[in-house]
Amino acid sequence: MLLHHVITLLLVFFSWQMSYHRVGSVIMLLMDFSDPYMEIAKAFLYCGHPTIADLFFATFSGVFFITRNFFFPFYIVYPGITNSNSSNGVSVPGKPFFVPLLFILQGLFLFWGFLIVRMAVNIYILGTSRADIRDEDAYLNESKTNGKEKNGEETKTNGKEKNGEKHKNGENTKKETKKNGKEKDDSIEE
């Protein structure tokens, strides 16, 4: 994710420095156009309205693919390669710098498009996880059985207890159910 921000900032800054204002402005517009739909979808999901969140996610997905995987390569990258020569055939200054950055950015968009398709399949076809698949821990934890194993024990992930609080040293402060069904308060020394 950081690579995307660095490349976008470099493109915008150097387009401004080299008087390519139109290119920088269009890149900024295309980068930000789909983001509000994603943020609104996340807000509805966090508020407990998954149906509305799914509608905004579908809108986000469509806008993302149109702006970043159609307009960007056909109206920014391709003209940057083919039409960036002056009238006398001399290459425009900065072309060897800009074009590779545009290709890296397009590669990131294709990767994110794959992640969006995978998430859409999970939501709309399989009816499973709505977790952000960019966060591997959240995605893996969501795909488990909501923090419970089949035998009724609480599962621990990365040293964190799903249903109990922890001391700074990692011990539970709430009661924890054991396999035999008895409860024990781990915060009390015996």
Helices and strands as residue ranges (DSSP letters): H 2-17, H 21-32, H 35-46, H 50-66, I 67-71, H 72-72, I 73-77, H 78-82, H 95-120, I 121-125, H 136-143, E 156-157, E 160-161, E 175-177, E 183-185
